[in-house]
Amino acid sequence: MAKRGGFPGGAMPGNMSNLMKQAQRMQRQMEEGQKELETKEFTATAGGAAVEVTVTGKKEVVRVKLAEDAVDPDDIEMLQDLIVAATNEALKLAEDANNEMMGKMTGGLGGFPF
């Protein structure tokens, strides 16, 4: 009869306890990191700084600055496009910061297998 691998009854109780403590510690660190990230602001520009948009780590737009020369009543479409471009770039910066923080917390594991 072939011998089954592992420990009888699954993982050893001490190891399971340590694993749970590590998971709880990681969860606390992730929550703290997320709260810290939410307080940060990310700013991006478009059109040679004609439009500047600032978002928070919560991905909320908090500020839009327009250069005077960006406001052309005959070309509203261009201004709208610049606002969209700057907003998307600022959101990308916030997302990149979030991904970097998560990578540090998980050691680059990319998620959990369960």
Secondary structure as UniProt FT lines:
FT   TURN            8..9
FT   HELIX           13..39
FT   STRAND          41..46
FT   TURN            47..50
FT   STRAND          51..56
FT   TURN            57..58
FT   STRAND          61..66
FT   HELIX           68..70
FT   TURN            73..74
FT   HELIX           76..106
FT   TURN            107..108
//
